[in-house]
Amino acid sequence: MTHVNRLASSHSPYLLQHQHNPVAWYPWGDEAFARARERNCPIFLSVGYAACHWCHVMERESFEDPAIAALMNQHFVCVKVDREERPDVDQLYMTAVQSITGSGGWPMSVFLTPDGRPFFGGTYWPPHSRHGMPGFDRILQAIAGAWHERRAELLTQADALTQHVREILAGPSPETTDDAVSPSLEQLEQAVNRLRRVFDPTHGGFGGAPKFPHVIDLELVLRMWQRTGEQQLREILTRTLDCMAAGGINDHLGGGFARYSVDARWLVPHFEKMLYDNGLLTGIYLRAAQALGRKDYADVARQTLGYIVRDLSDPAGGFHSSEDADSEGEEGKFYVWMRDELQRELGADRGDLFCHVYGVTEEGNFEGHGQNILHLRRPLRDLVKELLGNTSAGDDEIAAAIEQLRQSREHLFHVREQRIRPGRDDKVLANWNGLAIDSLALGGATLQEESFLEAAQRAADFILTTMRGPDQRLLHAFRRGTAHLTGYLEDYAYLLEALVTLVECSGLHRYLTAARELADQLLEHFSAPGGGFYFTAADGEPLLARHRDWLDQSTPSSNASAASALWRLGHLCGEERYLDASRAALHGSASALQHQSAAAAKMLTVLDWQIGPTETWTLEGGPLSERIRATQAFFSISRPRVLWSWNAEAPATSSLMLVRCSGNTCQAPLVDQAAFDFLLGPAAKH
């Protein structure tokens, strides 16, 4: 009979992956803590997520090992947490682990007192000592022994660590903030100077291996280039976007980006695909396409949005969270190709062209055995010309080869679809869906793809109707018919930004009404003294600390996202209290910006908005077709610090009028053709 533990009734796919472990896992909750108090034993807390490769490794090596499981069950109450369901728990104990070890990551492994105070922790441990790493079995024995023999020492350590974590998560006090340097344009310049120093001019991106997209930093670089016109910033942006799009981190057959590259040149991805990465990456490629007129960037955005809609859509609405790196127990197996396999599928001539362009060799480029990750060593057109012969190949011949490559990619995509797919985490998260909705709405307007705008509306409508509690407040997660968990600041902030973008792109004012409702709930339940917002609601589950999230991680700071959304919403609806709350959040972040601007790019984009000038362009009247055409014209060009206001449902009139306002001053209206001439003019900097 298969063993089943308490995780079997969980909603989380990650927890359900562990339901048959011989470990007597508890989900996070009162039952686990009561049991630890009853047994007077420590808690072992393991935090991870469904797409995490090393989480799977630790499960296979340790949590499925009967001997190690027996040690865990004998000496500890063992608790499993999905970090995506409980980001509040994750952030609290990750701060502790980073304080202990100087770094963090997942799986996260923390030992707690029965009342939840951390006293020791780390990340992945092998089952037995090897390569200089302590074995998990020895760590369990050592902690159990210390609990029985030196408990007072561990409790003192827990007190000190808990106090340290509370101080970190509390952030600067209002008094400290008042004395801090006020946010200024100089801080924007200092932040981009740091990015210049760590920029990789050869491969793009920042720093070396492993290399992450750092989308939020790229957004700041784009805005500063648009503000200053400095060409080095343009080079940082384009070099990075070019190299990521060409690298193996980008799925050249199905679209979508992997989470990061294990090398410095974007070739070998960590193959898991996350909804939040793809939402954020689509946004920067769209805005770069607007700013630079780059059709290839628009194509990357179109392919990535296509991946989200095709492969991550939930039948009930919204989008799933991620796809694993592994399939059939092997990392990347779904994505890699052997040269002879490609030749067999495409034929000799087409296969030779495809292998030349996408870097496929007999030796392979991934873990030996002839396995290849598709990538472009140089721009596709240059590689085609190289194979055909630079001097003799004409435009028609090159165009025919490029079309042949498109057909080959389409064929190979369908072949790949017959493989066993990586596992999917099919829970719908309000926060990550907000990031996807934002980019889908922007993509619908920028790429003039109605299907993307419709997908954004479907997802937004699903969250606004299904993922709400009886009091109409947001819920964080949904899976297979059940929505649960009180919403966090991220849920409100990311969705609020998405709704503002939907208002601009769709002209549907029901989203403006929904945005104002969410903004009011955010201000009521999350506001913190001294400016900014707590990550958890005032009536949320009490943990050891309630913190304010100023710094970006893989996703934007929730405080910064809230400040950005409130600034934009305040201008769109003329609500001064939203603007005041945004200003207060920026002011509250002054100490973080002064001392940790390298990790606060999203808040620096809020600073860029507030330095301004922020303009609101309002479109009134005219036939609906003309309003839609004007909206497409608006989004065809990058217009930072400009908000677009129009109503798709207003009655048609004979004349169309564009009114431009900044602060309390409006320009003379532009009517009919004059409005279009202005919208279609050289307006890349506003």
NORBEL-V414180 format. One record per helix or strand of 2 or more residues. SS is the DSSP state (helix for helix, strand for strand). FROM is the first residue (numbers start at 1). TO is the last residue. If there is no record, write none. Layout:
ss-><SS,SS>
from-><FROM,FROM>
to-><TO,TO>
//
This chain:
ss-><helix,helix,strand,helix,strand,helix,helix,strand,helix,strand,strand,helix,helix,helix,helix,strand,helix,helix,strand,strand,strand,helix,helix,strand,strand,strand,helix,helix,helix,helix,strand,helix,helix,strand,strand,helix,helix,strand,helix,helix,helix,helix,strand,helix,strand,strand,strand,strand,helix>
from-><6,13,26,30,43,53,66,77,87,108,118,136,151,174,185,211,215,231,260,269,273,275,295,319,326,330,339,348,380,395,424,430,450,474,482,489,510,533,558,576,590,601,615,624,642,656,665,670,673>
to-><9,16,27,39,48,63,75,82,101,112,122,149,170,179,198,212,228,246,261,270,274,292,311,323,327,331,346,357,388,416,429,446,466,479,486,506,526,534,573,588,599,611,621,635,645,662,666,671,679>
//
